[in-house]
Amino acid sequence: MRIKGSHHIFTKEGRPERIVIPIHGNKTLKIGLLHALMKIADLSEEDI
């Protein structure tokens, strides 16, 4: 994990994808972005 400004950037060894999560104060992620990040991370709602 690394942080650049207000974005947290996650990678997993052996996988080319990276997940960038915007952290802007107390704002929650919008549902579309959340689903897109979950798809990249290969997670389901039950995993959370």
GROMACS elastic network, one bead per residue, 0.5 to 0.9 nm:
[ bonds ]
;  ai    aj funct       b0    kb
    1     8     6  0.69375   500
    1     9     6  0.55566   500
    1    11     6  0.65373   500
    1    12     6  0.89275   500
    2     7     6  0.85505   500
    2     8     6  0.60052   500
    2     9     6  0.53172   500
    2    10     6  0.67859   500
    2    11     6  0.89625   500
    3     6     6  0.71749   500
    3     7     6  0.57925   500
    3     9     6  0.60084   500
    3    10     6  0.88472   500
    4     7     6  0.54600   500
    4     8     6  0.65986   500
    4     9     6  0.76474   500
    5     8     6  0.81195   500
    5    23     6  0.89210   500
    6    21     6  0.85458   500
    6    22     6  0.59746   500
    6    23     6  0.52011   500
    6    24     6  0.62400   500
    6    25     6  0.87363   500
    7    20     6  0.63177   500
    7    21     6  0.55004   500
    7    23     6  0.56153   500
    7    24     6  0.82013   500
    8    19     6  0.81036   500
    8    20     6  0.56871   500
    8    21     6  0.51900   500
    8    22     6  0.64297   500
    8    23     6  0.71161   500
    9    18     6  0.67889   500
    9    19     6  0.56910   500
    9    21     6  0.64127   500
    9    22     6  0.87754   500
   10    17     6  0.88249   500
   10    18     6  0.56221   500
   10    19     6  0.50929   500
   10    20     6  0.63897   500
   10    21     6  0.81586   500
   11    14     6  0.89649   500
   11    15     6  0.74553   500
   11    16     6  0.77962   500
   11    17     6  0.66271   500
   11    19     6  0.64918   500
   11    20     6  0.89732   500
   12    15     6  0.56408   500
   12    16     6  0.78000   500
   12    17     6  0.76555   500
   12    18     6  0.74408   500
   13    16     6  0.80615   500
   15    18     6  0.81339   500
   17    40     6  0.72272   500
   17    41     6  0.82619   500
   18    40     6  0.81615   500
   18    41     6  0.85898   500
   19    37     6  0.66292   500
   19    40     6  0.73307   500
   19    41     6  0.75028   500
   20    37     6  0.81787   500
   21    29     6  0.85538   500
   21    37     6  0.81754   500
   22    29     6  0.79720   500
   23    26     6  0.78739   500
   23    27     6  0.75791   500
   23    28     6  0.84496   500
   23    29     6  0.85706   500
   24    27     6  0.58752   500
   24    28     6  0.83158   500
   25    28     6  0.87231   500
   27    30     6  0.89409   500
   28    31     6  0.89628   500
   29    32     6  0.82870   500
   29    33     6  0.65274   500
   29    34     6  0.61105   500
   30    33     6  0.55096   500
   30    34     6  0.61959   500
   30    35     6  0.87617   500
   31    35     6  0.61325   500
   31    36     6  0.85786   500
   32    35     6  0.52192   500
   32    36     6  0.61859   500
   32    37     6  0.86562   500
   33    36     6  0.50283   500
   33    37     6  0.61143   500
   33    38     6  0.84959   500
   34    37     6  0.52123   500
   34    38     6  0.61196   500
   34    39     6  0.86292   500
   35    38     6  0.50039   500
   35    39     6  0.61323   500
   35    40     6  0.87047   500
   35    44     6  0.88997   500
   36    39     6  0.51275   500
   36    40     6  0.63645   500
   36    41     6  0.86774   500
   37    40     6  0.51333   500
   37    41     6  0.61335   500
   37    42     6  0.84615   500
   37    43     6  0.85876   500
   38    41     6  0.50171   500
   38    42     6  0.59067   500
   38    43     6  0.50285   500
   38    44     6  0.67113   500
   38    45     6  0.82520   500
   39    43     6  0.61784   500
   39    44     6  0.77453   500
   40    43     6  0.78284   500
   43    46     6  0.80497   500
   43    47     6  0.60182   500
   43    48     6  0.76976   500
   44    47     6  0.52992   500
   44    48     6  0.71320   500
   45    48     6  0.55387   500
